[in-house]
């Protein structure tokens, strides 16, 4: 699921995290529209942090548009914000903000 994939990415296994998130996103009807769009947002964020700028841009734009269609402007802005930072490089470990507990 989305949460497990994000934890996998935070632990440094980005390839498996991306694989799992793609599976979640590619299962239409498995989640309600809001949760499906949140999964798409998570996929875009992991693509972005992994350095896949083109894929990140495509997925984050789709998530922003879907949140707009759902009339959830705050989440659309969150997706757009993630998209706008897709071109920036982060210093250090991009997963460090997730930290391990």
Helices and strands as residue ranges (DSSP letters): H 2-10, H 14-25, H 33-50, H 53-69, H 73-84
